[in-house]
Amino acid sequence: MSLLLEVNNLQKYFPVRGGLFNRRLSDFRAVDDVSFALQEGKTLGLVGESGSGKTTIGKCILRLLEPTAGQILYDGADITHIKARDLRRLRSEIQMIYQAPAASLNGRMTVGQIIGEPLWIHESLKGDAARSRVLELMHVVGLKEEHYYRYPHEFSGGQQQRIGIARALAVQPRLIVLDEPTSALDVSVQAQILNLLQDLQDQFDLTYLFISHDLGVVRYMCDEVALLYLGKIVEVAQTEVIFEAPKHPYTQALISAIPEPDPDMQREEIILHGELSSAESPLTRRGGFRGGGCPFAPRCHAEKLATCETLPPTLIEIEQLHQVACHLHPALAPAENP
Amino acid sequence: MTDLLNIDNLHLEFDTYDGVVKVLAGVDLKMRRGDVLGLVGETGCGKSMTALSVPRLIPMPPGRITAGRVTFDGEDILSKTESEMEAFRARHLGMIFQDPVTNLNPLFTIREQLVDAVLYQRAQGQKVPGRWRGFLPSVRQLRKEAQERAVELMRLTGIPDGEVRIFDYPHQFSGGMRQRVLIAMALAGDPDLLIADEPTTALDVTIQAQILRLIRSLVSQLGLTVLLITHNLGVVARSCERVAVMYAGRVIEESPVRELFKNPKHPYTRGLIAAVPQKDISRGGLEGIPGMIPNLIDPPAGCRFHPRCEYVMETCRGAVPPAVPVGEGHTASCFLYPEDV
């Protein structure tokens, strides 16, 4: 099995401007030194709370945002700085499906036009040839032929998401970045869309980068999960490992916070204090962590070491395919014994 | 013990350009003092409308209640005048909503908004003394007391440093803290019933866990009665004692929480529980409910779930199934369960 996507030390900083002459005061570190790899045909889940940088990573991979630093390898080739001409070819390989189905579809175009547009852009297909391809795609995602001339507003949320999926599939991509594809949908519809996505993955050999805040959905969809906290990966592992034996205190808290529809479920409930992006200090806090300790330390419920406040932990492999960034983990104790 | 809240056969319609939308078609709901009831359902099933009919906050027109009764502690709510309603809301009800951002006025500090809530509820629905009258000694005393109460409410809802934070503006609070402010506001008048409409939907999971724990602790501390509206079955399992499941304008199943998850009776409830990605479901094992929620302008006759139901029978197409007892405190509205068992 080959690596389809490799992200190395990706950084994306947004300038914070203000003061006299709109100077660049500091940086908002949306994504800070993130590395991961994705095997062909697999699904990697990027999980985090709002503001953890998961969508920014997705957009950097599609080059919808220019990364500040780092390297993105797609199928072995460096795509971090490729030119516009090559970028167009790349975008037929990598597609994205968005969270708000209504906002991501042009309300003035019919379903046929929406799904047909990428065919025209990437393959110069139009007329009957395009139409038959569009109808085929509509069939694949479970839309009916009579929907061809309808407009997005005539559809329910689930159906709109199917249109978005058909549009992404039109150019026969290999990698799809799914940005919270079901968080705007009701559970019964969510189940339909998740099943559709799995069927499509099997049918077309797709690789998914699945961005979500819903751990239940991630557990169902993903082979591997990476947890983000304030723009950094805190833990990566196979899905079963993350859910059965999470090592990072944040992962443990997040998993204990999943509201499971099972009133008998006995488990220790870890309630974190504080919030990830407290309105009063996201900027100062991020600025303050330059060279500071673990970004999670202020909310951490575990017994802290002195190093937690002073030294940022690095992501270290503790078992095969399981990486954690936490000083508390025994494998990461060299700080005590330098 | 008598029921605190009794919604009986409530029918609600909305006039729209496309026709009359039959939003509620015979909702029955009872709550006793001290109950924590979860009202669950998907988008458009009428759960918010049911809840809003208690404080009578449904805009009429275009809304219209065509049949049914809502009684609170024996009082008929629907026949009250608007000024009686204001006093009633102040004395008995507290509400929190989904979006903590839009429910606070960004132009006023938390102090002004919380003190207003306290004063309004003390005056039981009468107008709060105007700003200029704040110079009168008696009113000034009143405001001072109200502020003390506001700080106490902030402490109760877990906002640290209430004495200082009360002078902050809403934008200086994070989402979870704003929701706590709104809960404090809802508690200002010692309400008998707290209506929480999707209180955690806009929040991250870790914050959601904090807010649910807060609501639970308020229930045990203050003996609050809570109507919790949510679409998330997990939230219900964590925080409620009883659940009512709604579908297309009707309560289709009502039961104690454990019973509902262990032994769901209505095919819709079963589908809903099976649609949640849970622990032991392997790839491809998730079941959705086929089809979509019906258009309520022209709802299906008989049981409104019948076009999506796998057990559909001939009777389902013609008649509305009554609520039938199917277990201890457990009722389901489905013809699969004969009435005389």
HADDOCK unambig.tbl for C-alpha pairs under 7 A between the chains (distance, minus, plus):
assign (segid A and resid 49 and name CA) (segid B and resid 204 and name CA) 5.88 0.50 0.50
assign (segid A and resid 50 and name CA) (segid B and resid 204 and name CA) 6.83 0.50 0.50
assign (segid A and resid 186 and name CA) (segid B and resid 42 and name CA) 5.97 0.50 0.50
assign (segid A and resid 186 and name CA) (segid B and resid 43 and name CA) 6.80 0.50 0.50
assign (segid A and resid 187 and name CA) (segid B and resid 275 and name CA) 5.96 0.50 0.50
assign (segid A and resid 187 and name CA) (segid B and resid 276 and name CA) 6.26 0.50 0.50
assign (segid A and resid 188 and name CA) (segid B and resid 272 and name CA) 6.12 0.50 0.50
assign (segid A and resid 188 and name CA) (segid B and resid 275 and name CA) 5.33 0.50 0.50
assign (segid A and resid 188 and name CA) (segid B and resid 288 and name CA) 4.88 0.50 0.50
assign (segid A and resid 188 and name CA) (segid B and resid 289 and name CA) 5.38 0.50 0.50
assign (segid A and resid 189 and name CA) (segid B and resid 288 and name CA) 6.45 0.50 0.50
assign (segid A and resid 191 and name CA) (segid B and resid 275 and name CA) 5.44 0.50 0.50
assign (segid A and resid 191 and name CA) (segid B and resid 286 and name CA) 6.29 0.50 0.50
assign (segid A and resid 191 and name CA) (segid B and resid 287 and name CA) 6.21 0.50 0.50
assign (segid A and resid 191 and name CA) (segid B and resid 288 and name CA) 4.72 0.50 0.50
assign (segid A and resid 192 and name CA) (segid B and resid 288 and name CA) 5.12 0.50 0.50
assign (segid A and resid 195 and name CA) (segid B and resid 284 and name CA) 6.29 0.50 0.50
assign (segid A and resid 216 and name CA) (segid B and resid 277 and name CA) 5.40 0.50 0.50
assign (segid A and resid 216 and name CA) (segid B and resid 278 and name CA) 6.21 0.50 0.50
assign (segid A and resid 217 and name CA) (segid B and resid 277 and name CA) 5.79 0.50 0.50
assign (segid A and resid 220 and name CA) (segid B and resid 277 and name CA) 6.13 0.50 0.50
assign (segid A and resid 220 and name CA) (segid B and resid 282 and name CA) 6.76 0.50 0.50
assign (segid A and resid 220 and name CA) (segid B and resid 283 and name CA) 6.36 0.50 0.50
assign (segid A and resid 254 and name CA) (segid B and resid 206 and name CA) 6.27 0.50 0.50
assign (segid A and resid 257 and name CA) (segid B and resid 205 and name CA) 6.07 0.50 0.50
assign (segid A and resid 257 and name CA) (segid B and resid 206 and name CA) 5.83 0.50 0.50
assign (segid A and resid 257 and name CA) (segid B and resid 209 and name CA) 5.79 0.50 0.50
assign (segid A and resid 258 and name CA) (segid B and resid 205 and name CA) 6.77 0.50 0.50
assign (segid A and resid 259 and name CA) (segid B and resid 234 and name CA) 4.19 0.50 0.50
assign (segid A and resid 259 and name CA) (segid B and resid 235 and name CA) 5.50 0.50 0.50
assign (segid A and resid 259 and name CA) (segid B and resid 238 and name CA) 6.62 0.50 0.50
assign (segid A and resid 260 and name CA) (segid B and resid 234 and name CA) 4.53 0.50 0.50
assign (segid A and resid 261 and name CA) (segid B and resid 233 and name CA) 5.42 0.50 0.50
assign (segid A and resid 261 and name CA) (segid B and resid 234 and name CA) 4.01 0.50 0.50
assign (segid A and resid 261 and name CA) (segid B and resid 237 and name CA) 5.34 0.50 0.50
assign (segid A and resid 262 and name CA) (segid B and resid 237 and name CA) 6.00 0.50 0.50
assign (segid A and resid 262 and name CA) (segid B and resid 261 and name CA) 6.50 0.50 0.50
assign (segid A and resid 263 and name CA) (segid B and resid 237 and name CA) 4.92 0.50 0.50
assign (segid A and resid 263 and name CA) (segid B and resid 238 and name CA) 6.38 0.50 0.50
assign (segid A and resid 263 and name CA) (segid B and resid 258 and name CA) 5.79 0.50 0.50
assign (segid A and resid 271 and name CA) (segid B and resid 206 and name CA) 6.94 0.50 0.50
assign (segid A and resid 271 and name CA) (segid B and resid 209 and name CA) 6.60 0.50 0.50
assign (segid A and resid 271 and name CA) (segid B and resid 210 and name CA) 6.22 0.50 0.50
assign (segid A and resid 272 and name CA) (segid B and resid 206 and name CA) 6.53 0.50 0.50
assign (segid A and resid 278 and name CA) (segid B and resid 174 and name CA) 5.03 0.50 0.50
assign (segid A and resid 279 and name CA) (segid B and resid 172 and name CA) 5.72 0.50 0.50
assign (segid A and resid 279 and name CA) (segid B and resid 173 and name CA) 5.70 0.50 0.50
assign (segid A and resid 279 and name CA) (segid B and resid 174 and name CA) 4.81 0.50 0.50
assign (segid A and resid 280 and name CA) (segid B and resid 172 and name CA) 5.56 0.50 0.50
assign (segid A and resid 280 and name CA) (segid B and resid 173 and name CA) 6.89 0.50 0.50
